[in-house]
Amino acid sequence: MSYPSVALALDQNRVTLHGWVYDIETGSIDTLNGGTGRFIPLADNPQYFATPALSGMAA
């Protein structure tokens, strides 16, 4: 989010960011809940598949 071209695109609403953490051993995926800044299981929360990241959070 701090990279200049990404920050500009975020400011101009031309891009949204979302984060996933993939556990190779279990095959589970956690997704970033942009409202809380916490990672949650994607399988239990499919509505968070592309939640924008919080402004000012480290990417």
mmCIF file of the N, C-alpha and C atoms, coordinates in Angstrom:
data_MODEL
# 
_entry.id   MODEL 
# 
loop_
_atom_site.group_PDB 
_atom_site.id 
_atom_site.type_symbol 
_atom_site.label_atom_id 
_atom_site.label_alt_id 
_atom_site.label_comp_id 
_atom_site.label_asym_id 
_atom_site.label_entity_id 
_atom_site.label_seq_id 
_atom_site.pdbx_PDB_ins_code 
_atom_site.Cartn_x 
_atom_site.Cartn_y 
_atom_site.Cartn_z 
_atom_site.occupancy 
_atom_site.B_iso_or_equiv 
_atom_site.pdbx_formal_charge 
_atom_site.auth_seq_id 
_atom_site.auth_comp_id 
_atom_site.auth_asym_id 
_atom_site.auth_atom_id 
_atom_site.pdbx_PDB_model_num 
ATOM 1   N N  . MET A 1 1  ? 0.818   -1.197  0.000  1.00 0.00 ? 1  MET A N  1 
ATOM 2   C CA . MET A 1 1  ? 0.000   0.000   0.000  1.00 0.00 ? 1  MET A CA 1 
ATOM 3   C C  . MET A 1 1  ? 0.857   1.254   0.000  1.00 0.00 ? 1  MET A C  1 
ATOM 4   N N  . SER A 1 2  ? 2.105   1.139   0.409  1.00 0.00 ? 2  SER A N  1 
ATOM 5   C CA . SER A 1 2  ? 2.965   2.316   0.456  1.00 0.00 ? 2  SER A CA 1 
ATOM 6   C C  . SER A 1 2  ? 3.731   2.536   -0.843 1.00 0.00 ? 2  SER A C  1 
ATOM 7   N N  . TYR A 1 3  ? 3.714   1.565   -1.746 1.00 0.00 ? 3  TYR A N  1 
ATOM 8   C CA . TYR A 1 3  ? 4.383   1.737   -3.027 1.00 0.00 ? 3  TYR A CA 1 
ATOM 9   C C  . TYR A 1 3  ? 3.665   2.841   -3.791 1.00 0.00 ? 3  TYR A C  1 
ATOM 10  N N  . PRO A 1 4  ? 4.364   3.846   -4.321 1.00 0.00 ? 4  PRO A N  1 
ATOM 11  C CA . PRO A 1 4  ? 3.715   5.041   -4.879 1.00 0.00 ? 4  PRO A CA 1 
ATOM 12  C C  . PRO A 1 4  ? 2.587   4.773   -5.881 1.00 0.00 ? 4  PRO A C  1 
ATOM 13  N N  . SER A 1 5  ? 2.793   3.895   -6.848 1.00 0.00 ? 5  SER A N  1 
ATOM 14  C CA . SER A 1 5  ? 1.741   3.673   -7.849 1.00 0.00 ? 5  SER A CA 1 
ATOM 15  C C  . SER A 1 5  ? 0.528   2.965   -7.246 1.00 0.00 ? 5  SER A C  1 
ATOM 16  N N  . VAL A 1 6  ? 0.752   2.108   -6.273 1.00 0.00 ? 6  VAL A N  1 
ATOM 17  C CA . VAL A 1 6  ? -0.360  1.430   -5.607 1.00 0.00 ? 6  VAL A CA 1 
ATOM 18  C C  . VAL A 1 6  ? -1.110  2.421   -4.727 1.00 0.00 ? 6  VAL A C  1 
ATOM 19  N N  . ALA A 1 7  ? -0.390  3.237   -3.976 1.00 0.00 ? 7  ALA A N  1 
ATOM 20  C CA . ALA A 1 7  ? -1.025  4.240   -3.122 1.00 0.00 ? 7  ALA A CA 1 
ATOM 21  C C  . ALA A 1 7  ? -1.876  5.204   -3.949 1.00 0.00 ? 7  ALA A C  1 
ATOM 22  N N  . LEU A 1 8  ? -1.362  5.615   -5.098 1.00 0.00 ? 8  LEU A N  1 
ATOM 23  C CA . LEU A 1 8  ? -2.114  6.511   -5.969 1.00 0.00 ? 8  LEU A CA 1 
ATOM 24  C C  . LEU A 1 8  ? -3.392  5.836   -6.477 1.00 0.00 ? 8  LEU A C  1 
ATOM 25  N N  . ALA A 1 9  ? -3.271  4.594   -6.931 1.00 0.00 ? 9  ALA A N  1 
ATOM 26  C CA . ALA A 1 9  ? -4.440  3.871   -7.431 1.00 0.00 ? 9  ALA A CA 1 
ATOM 27  C C  . ALA A 1 9  ? -5.478  3.677   -6.330 1.00 0.00 ? 9  ALA A C  1 
ATOM 28  N N  . LEU A 1 10 ? -5.033  3.415   -5.100 1.00 0.00 ? 10 LEU A N  1 
ATOM 29  C CA . LEU A 1 10 ? -5.967  3.307   -3.975 1.00 0.00 ? 10 LEU A CA 1 
ATOM 30  C C  . LEU A 1 10 ? -6.668  4.632   -3.719 1.00 0.00 ? 10 LEU A C  1 
ATOM 31  N N  . ASP A 1 11 ? -5.905  5.724   -3.714 1.00 0.00 ? 11 ASP A N  1 
ATOM 32  C CA . ASP A 1 11 ? -6.481  7.052   -3.497 1.00 0.00 ? 11 ASP A CA 1 
ATOM 33  C C  . ASP A 1 11 ? -7.515  7.408   -4.550 1.00 0.00 ? 11 ASP A C  1 
ATOM 34  N N  . GLN A 1 12 ? -7.307  6.935   -5.768 1.00 0.00 ? 12 GLN A N  1 
ATOM 35  C CA . GLN A 1 12 ? -8.206  7.237   -6.884 1.00 0.00 ? 12 GLN A CA 1 
ATOM 36  C C  . GLN A 1 12 ? -9.297  6.173   -7.055 1.00 0.00 ? 12 GLN A C  1 
ATOM 37  N N  . ASN A 1 13 ? -9.366  5.237   -6.126 1.00 0.00 ? 13 ASN A N  1 
ATOM 38  C CA . ASN A 1 13 ? -10.361 4.155   -6.177 1.00 0.00 ? 13 ASN A CA 1 
ATOM 39  C C  . ASN A 1 13 ? -10.302 3.354   -7.471 1.00 0.00 ? 13 ASN A C  1 
ATOM 40  N N  . ARG A 1 14 ? -9.095  3.179   -8.005 1.00 0.00 ? 14 ARG A N  1 
ATOM 41  C CA . ARG A 1 14 ? -8.925  2.389   -9.216 1.00 0.00 ? 14 ARG A CA 1 
ATOM 42  C C  . ARG A 1 14 ? -8.540  0.950   -8.914 1.00 0.00 ? 14 ARG A C  1 
ATOM 43  N N  . VAL A 1 15 ? -8.252  0.672   -7.667 1.00 0.00 ? 15 VAL A N  1 
ATOM 44  C CA . VAL A 1 15 ? -7.845  -0.678  -7.272 1.00 0.00 ? 15 VAL A CA 1 
ATOM 45  C C  . VAL A 1 15 ? -8.229  -0.901  -5.815 1.00 0.00 ? 15 VAL A C  1 
ATOM 46  N N  . THR A 1 16 ? -8.543  -2.140  -5.477 1.00 0.00 ? 16 THR A N  1 
ATOM 47  C CA . THR A 1 16 ? -8.722  -2.526  -4.081 1.00 0.00 ? 16 THR A CA 1 
ATOM 48  C C  . THR A 1 16 ? -7.752  -3.669  -3.801 1.00 0.00 ? 16 THR A C  1 
ATOM 49  N N  . LEU A 1 17 ? -7.355  -3.796  -2.577 1.00 0.00 ? 17 LEU A N  1 
ATOM 50  C CA . LEU A 1 17 ? -6.434  -4.845  -2.174 1.00 0.00 ? 17 LEU A CA 1 
ATOM 51  C C  . LEU A 1 17 ? -7.140  -5.809  -1.237 1.00 0.00 ? 17 LEU A C  1 
ATOM 52  N N  . HIS A 1 18 ? -6.770  -7.059  -1.335 1.00 0.00 ? 18 HIS A N  1 
ATOM 53  C CA . HIS A 1 18 ? -7.210  -8.039  -0.353 1.00 0.00 ? 18 HIS A CA 1 
ATOM 54  C C  . HIS A 1 18 ? -6.072  -9.006  -0.115 1.00 0.00 ? 18 HIS A C  1 
ATOM 55  N N  . GLY A 1 19 ? -6.096  -9.636  1.029  1.00 0.00 ? 19 GLY A N  1 
ATOM 56  C CA . GLY A 1 19 ? -5.003  -10.529 1.378  1.00 0.00 ? 19 GLY A CA 1 
ATOM 57  C C  . GLY A 1 19 ? -5.492  -11.923 1.719  1.00 0.00 ? 19 GLY A C  1 
ATOM 58  N N  . TRP A 1 20 ? -4.731  -12.903 1.292  1.00 0.00 ? 20 TRP A N  1 
ATOM 59  C CA . TRP A 1 20 ? -4.986  -14.296 1.643  1.00 0.00 ? 20 TRP A CA 1 
ATOM 60  C C  . TRP A 1 20 ? -3.723  -14.896 2.207  1.00 0.00 ? 20 TRP A C  1 
ATOM 61  N N  . VAL A 1 21 ? -3.897  -15.803 3.147  1.00 0.00 ? 21 VAL A N  1 
ATOM 62  C CA . VAL A 1 21 ? -2.802  -16.619 3.659  1.00 0.00 ? 21 VAL A CA 1 
ATOM 63  C C  . VAL A 1 21 ? -3.185  -18.068 3.380  1.00 0.00 ? 21 VAL A C  1 
ATOM 64  N N  . TYR A 1 22 ? -2.324  -18.759 2.630  1.00 0.00 ? 22 TYR A N  1 
ATOM 65  C CA . TYR A 1 22 ? -2.580  -20.149 2.256  1.00 0.00 ? 22 TYR A CA 1 
ATOM 66  C C  . TYR A 1 22 ? -1.685  -21.063 3.076  1.00 0.00 ? 22 TYR A C  1 
ATOM 67  N N  . ASP A 1 23 ? -2.290  -22.025 3.776  1.00 0.00 ? 23 ASP A N  1 
ATOM 68  C CA . ASP A 1 23 ? -1.538  -23.010 4.550  1.00 0.00 ? 23 ASP A CA 1 
ATOM 69  C C  . ASP A 1 23 ? -1.333  -24.239 3.673  1.00 0.00 ? 23 ASP A C  1 
ATOM 70  N N  . ILE A 1 24 ? -0.118  -24.443 3.207  1.00 0.00 ? 24 ILE A N  1 
ATOM 71  C CA . ILE A 1 24 ? 0.173   -25.541 2.287  1.00 0.00 ? 24 ILE A CA 1 
ATOM 72  C C  . ILE A 1 24 ? -0.152  -26.898 2.918  1.00 0.00 ? 24 ILE A C  1 
ATOM 73  N N  . GLU A 1 25 ? 0.168   -27.061 4.184  1.00 0.00 ? 25 GLU A N  1 
ATOM 74  C CA . GLU A 1 25 ? -0.035  -28.347 4.846  1.00 0.00 ? 25 GLU A CA 1 
ATOM 75  C C  . GLU A 1 25 ? -1.503  -28.742 4.923  1.00 0.00 ? 25 GLU A C  1 
ATOM 76  N N  . THR A 1 26 ? -2.376  -27.783 5.265  1.00 0.00 ? 26 THR A N  1 
ATOM 77  C CA . THR A 1 26 ? -3.793  -28.102 5.450  1.00 0.00 ? 26 THR A CA 1 
ATOM 78  C C  . THR A 1 26 ? -4.654  -27.737 4.252  1.00 0.00 ? 26 THR A C  1 
ATOM 79  N N  . GLY A 1 27 ? -4.151  -26.862 3.405  1.00 0.00 ? 27 GLY A N  1 
ATOM 80  C CA . GLY A 1 27 ? -4.926  -26.395 2.266  1.00 0.00 ? 27 GLY A CA 1 
ATOM 81  C C  . GLY A 1 27 ? -5.933  -25.318 2.628  1.00 0.00 ? 27 GLY A C  1 
ATOM 82  N N  . SER A 1 28 ? -5.901  -24.855 3.863  1.00 0.00 ? 28 SER A N  1 
ATOM 83  C CA . SER A 1 28 ? -6.856  -23.820 4.276  1.00 0.00 ? 28 SER A CA 1 
ATOM 84  C C  . SER A 1 28 ? -6.386  -22.444 3.816  1.00 0.00 ? 28 SER A C  1 
ATOM 85  N N  . ILE A 1 29 ? -7.347  -21.556 3.630  1.00 0.00 ? 29 ILE A N  1 
ATOM 86  C CA . ILE A 1 29 ? -7.066  -20.183 3.223  1.00 0.00 ? 29 ILE A CA 1 
ATOM 87  C C  . ILE A 1 29 ? -7.723  -19.250 4.226  1.00 0.00 ? 29 ILE A C  1 
ATOM 88  N N  . ASP A 1 30 ? -6.934  -18.322 4.745  1.00 0.00 ? 30 ASP A N  1 
ATOM 89  C CA . ASP A 1 30 ? -7.483  -17.247 5.575  1.00 0.00 ? 30 ASP A CA 1 
ATOM 90  C C  . ASP A 1 30 ? -7.498  -15.985 4.731  1.00 0.00 ? 30 ASP A C  1 
ATOM 91  N N  . THR A 1 31 ? -8.525  -15.184 4.916  1.00 0.00 ? 31 THR A N  1 
ATOM 92  C CA . THR A 1 31 ? -8.682  -13.946 4.161  1.00 0.00 ? 31 THR A CA 1 
ATOM 93  C C  . THR A 1 31 ? -8.711  -12.755 5.109  1.00 0.00 ? 31 THR A C  1 
ATOM 94  N N  . LEU A 1 32 ? -8.230  -11.631 4.628  1.00 0.00 ? 32 LEU A N  1 
ATOM 95  C CA . LEU A 1 32 ? -8.209  -10.425 5.445  1.00 0.00 ? 32 LEU A CA 1 
ATOM 96  C C  . LEU A 1 32 ? -9.590  -9.810  5.537  1.00 0.00 ? 32 LEU A C  1 
ATOM 97  N N  . ASN A 1 33 ? -10.053 -9.613  6.754  1.00 0.00 ? 33 ASN A N  1 
ATOM 98  C CA . ASN A 1 33 ? -11.267 -8.854  7.002  1.00 0.00 ? 33 ASN A CA 1 
ATOM 99  C C  . ASN A 1 33 ? -10.831 -7.395  7.075  1.00 0.00 ? 33 ASN A C  1 
ATOM 100 N N  . GLY A 1 34 ? -11.136 -6.626  6.039  1.00 0.00 ? 34 GLY A N  1 
ATOM 101 C CA . GLY A 1 34 ? -10.694 -5.246  5.972  1.00 0.00 ? 34 GLY A CA 1 
ATOM 102 C C  . GLY A 1 34 ? -11.244 -4.367  7.075  1.00 0.00 ? 34 GLY A C  1 
ATOM 103 N N  . GLY A 1 35 ? -12.367 -4.749  7.648  1.00 0.00 ? 35 GLY A N  1 
ATOM 104 C CA . GLY A 1 35 ? -12.952 -3.956  8.719  1.00 0.00 ? 35 GLY A CA 1 
ATOM 105 C C  . GLY A 1 35 ? -12.220 -4.090  10.037 1.00 0.00 ? 35 GLY A C  1 
ATOM 106 N N  . THR A 1 36 ? -11.677 -5.282  10.296 1.00 0.00 ? 36 THR A N  1 
ATOM 107 C CA . THR A 1 36 ? -11.001 -5.524  11.570 1.00 0.00 ? 36 THR A CA 1 
ATOM 108 C C  . THR A 1 36 ? -9.490  -5.602  11.423 1.00 0.00 ? 36 THR A C  1 
ATOM 109 N N  . GLY A 1 37 ? -9.004  -5.830  10.200 1.00 0.00 ? 37 GLY A N  1 
ATOM 110 C CA . GLY A 1 37 ? -7.574  -6.010  9.991  1.00 0.00 ? 37 GLY A CA 1 
ATOM 111 C C  . GLY A 1 37 ? -7.080  -7.380  10.420 1.00 0.00 ? 37 GLY A C  1 
ATOM 112 N N  . ARG A 1 38 ? -8.002  -8.309  10.661 1.00 0.00 ? 38 ARG A N  1 
ATOM 113 C CA . ARG A 1 38 ? -7.642  -9.664  11.093 1.00 0.00 ? 38 ARG A CA 1 
ATOM 114 C C  . ARG A 1 38 ? -7.901  -10.662 9.961  1.00 0.00 ? 38 ARG A C  1 
ATOM 115 N N  . PHE A 1 39 ? -7.105  -11.732 9.978  1.00 0.00 ? 39 PHE A N  1 
ATOM 116 C CA . PHE A 1 39 ? -7.322  -12.809 9.024  1.00 0.00 ? 39 PHE A CA 1 
ATOM 117 C C  . PHE A 1 39 ? -8.308  -13.813 9.608  1.00 0.00 ? 39 PHE A C  1 
ATOM 118 N N  . ILE A 1 40 ? -9.266  -14.242 8.766  1.00 0.00 ? 40 ILE A N  1 
ATOM 119 C CA . ILE A 1 40 ? -10.313 -15.168 9.174  1.00 0.00 ? 40 ILE A CA 1 
ATOM 120 C C  . ILE A 1 40 ? -10.420 -16.279 8.135  1.00 0.00 ? 40 ILE A C  1 
ATOM 121 N N  . PRO A 1 41 ? -10.949 -17.456 8.522  1.00 0.00 ? 41 PRO A N  1 
ATOM 122 C CA . PRO A 1 41 ? -11.062 -18.555 7.559  1.00 0.00 ? 41 PRO A CA 1 
ATOM 123 C C  . PRO A 1 41 ? -11.980 -18.192 6.384  1.00 0.00 ? 41 PRO A C  1 
ATOM 124 N N  . LEU A 1 42 ? -11.479 -18.325 5.174  1.00 0.00 ? 42 LEU A N  1 
ATOM 125 C CA . LEU A 1 42 ? -12.270 -18.023 3.988  1.00 0.00 ? 42 LEU A CA 1 
ATOM 126 C C  . LEU A 1 42 ? -13.453 -18.970 3.862  1.00 0.00 ? 42 LEU A C  1 
ATOM 127 N N  . ALA A 1 43 ? -13.261 -20.245 4.208  1.00 0.00 ? 43 ALA A N  1 
ATOM 128 C CA . ALA A 1 43 ? -14.335 -21.235 4.080  1.00 0.00 ? 43 ALA A CA 1 
ATOM 129 C C  . ALA A 1 43 ? -15.571 -20.848 4.891  1.00 0.00 ? 43 ALA A C  1 
ATOM 130 N N  . ASP A 1 44 ? -15.368 -20.191 6.026  1.00 0.00 ? 44 ASP A N  1 
ATOM 131 C CA . ASP A 1 44 ? -16.475 -19.784 6.893  1.00 0.00 ? 44 ASP A CA 1 
ATOM 132 C C  . ASP A 1 44 ? -16.990 -18.376 6.581  1.00 0.00 ? 44 ASP A C  1 
ATOM 133 N N  . ASN A 1 45 ? -16.261 -17.636 5.747  1.00 0.00 ? 45 ASN A N  1 
ATOM 134 C CA . ASN A 1 45 ? -16.580 -16.229 5.497  1.00 0.00 ? 45 ASN A CA 1 
ATOM 135 C C  . ASN A 1 45 ? -16.391 -15.863 4.029  1.00 0.00 ? 45 ASN A C  1 
ATOM 136 N N  . PRO A 1 46 ? -17.104 -16.510 3.112  1.00 0.00 ? 46 PRO A N  1 
ATOM 137 C CA . PRO A 1 46 ? -16.883 -16.246 1.677  1.00 0.00 ? 46 PRO A CA 1 
ATOM 138 C C  . PRO A 1 46 ? -17.211 -14.818 1.262  1.00 0.00 ? 46 PRO A C  1 
ATOM 139 N N  . GLN A 1 47 ? -17.973 -14.099 2.067  1.00 0.00 ? 47 GLN A N  1 
ATOM 140 C CA . GLN A 1 47 ? -18.308 -12.710 1.738  1.00 0.00 ? 47 GLN A CA 1 
ATOM 141 C C  . GLN A 1 47 ? -17.091 -11.798 1.793  1.00 0.00 ? 47 GLN A C  1 
ATOM 142 N N  . TYR A 1 48 ? -15.986 -12.264 2.370  1.00 0.00 ? 48 TYR A N  1 
ATOM 143 C CA . TYR A 1 48 ? -14.777 -11.453 2.489  1.00 0.00 ? 48 TYR A CA 1 
ATOM 144 C C  . TYR A 1 48 ? -13.752 -11.746 1.410  1.00 0.00 ? 48 TYR A C  1 
ATOM 145 N N  . PHE A 1 49 ? -14.178 -12.280 0.272  1.00 0.00 ? 49 PHE A N  1 
ATOM 146 C CA . PHE A 1 49 ? -13.219 -12.679 -0.754 1.00 0.00 ? 49 PHE A CA 1 
ATOM 147 C C  . PHE A 1 49 ? -12.448 -11.519 -1.341 1.00 0.00 ? 49 PHE A C  1 
ATOM 148 N N  . ALA A 1 50 ? -12.951 -10.311 -1.315 1.00 0.00 ? 50 ALA A N  1 
ATOM 149 C CA . ALA A 1 50 ? -12.227 -9.176  -1.888 1.00 0.00 ? 50 ALA A CA 1 
ATOM 150 C C  . ALA A 1 50 ? -12.477 -7.914  -1.079 1.00 0.00 ? 50 ALA A C  1 
ATOM 151 N N  . THR A 1 51 ? -12.362 -8.024  0.219  1.00 0.00 ? 51 THR A N  1 
ATOM 152 C CA . THR A 1 51 ? -12.579 -6.885  1.080  1.00 0.00 ? 51 THR A CA 1 
ATOM 153 C C  . THR A 1 51 ? -11.397 -5.928  0.991  1.00 0.00 ? 51 THR A C  1 
ATOM 154 N N  . PRO A 1 52 ? -11.635 -4.663  0.738  1.00 0.00 ? 52 PRO A N  1 
ATOM 155 C CA . PRO A 1 52 ? -10.516 -3.701  0.685  1.00 0.00 ? 52 PRO A CA 1 
ATOM 156 C C  . PRO A 1 52 ? -9.774  -3.661  2.011  1.00 0.00 ? 52 PRO A C  1 
ATOM 157 N N  . ALA A 1 53 ? -8.473  -3.505  1.914  1.00 0.00 ? 53 ALA A N  1 
ATOM 158 C CA . ALA A 1 53 ? -7.647  -3.396  3.115  1.00 0.00 ? 53 ALA A CA 1 
ATOM 159 C C  . ALA A 1 53 ? -7.876  -2.060  3.798  1.00 0.00 ? 53 ALA A C  1 
ATOM 160 N N  . LEU A 1 54 ? -7.602  -2.003  5.081  1.00 0.00 ? 54 LEU A N  1 
ATOM 161 C CA . LEU A 1 54 ? -7.715  -0.758  5.827  1.00 0.00 ? 54 LEU A CA 1 
ATOM 162 C C  . LEU A 1 54 ? -6.682  0.237   5.358  1.00 0.00 ? 54 LEU A C  1 
ATOM 163 N N  . SER A 1 55 ? -7.069  1.470   5.247  1.00 0.00 ? 55 SER A N  1 
ATOM 164 C CA . SER A 1 55 ? -6.117  2.517   4.878  1.00 0.00 ? 55 SER A CA 1 
ATOM 165 C C  . SER A 1 55 ? -5.078  2.650   5.972  1.00 0.00 ? 55 SER A C  1 
ATOM 166 N N  . GLY A 1 56 ? -3.824  2.700   5.563  1.00 0.00 ? 56 GLY A N  1 
ATOM 167 C CA . GLY A 1 56 ? -2.732  2.857   6.512  1.00 0.00 ? 56 GLY A CA 1 
ATOM 168 C C  . GLY A 1 56 ? -2.185  1.551   7.040  1.00 0.00 ? 56 GLY A C  1 
ATOM 169 N N  . MET A 1 57 ? -2.795  0.410   6.697  1.00 0.00 ? 57 MET A N  1 
ATOM 170 C CA . MET A 1 57 ? -2.259  -0.882  7.113  1.00 0.00 ? 57 MET A CA 1 
ATOM 171 C C  . MET A 1 57 ? -1.059  -1.258  6.278  1.00 0.00 ? 57 MET A C  1 
ATOM 172 N N  . ALA A 1 58 ? -0.129  -1.936  6.833  1.00 0.00 ? 58 ALA A N  1 
ATOM 173 C CA . ALA A 1 58 ? 1.023   -2.431  6.060  1.00 0.00 ? 58 ALA A CA 1 
ATOM 174 C C  . ALA A 1 58 ? 0.550   -3.487  5.083  1.00 0.00 ? 58 ALA A C  1 
ATOM 175 N N  . ALA A 1 59 ? 1.050   -3.407  3.873  1.00 0.00 ? 59 ALA A N  1 
ATOM 176 C CA . ALA A 1 59 ? 0.654   -4.381  2.854  1.00 0.00 ? 59 ALA A CA 1 
ATOM 177 C C  . ALA A 1 59 ? 1.537   -5.595  2.917  1.00 0.00 ? 59 ALA A C  1 
# 
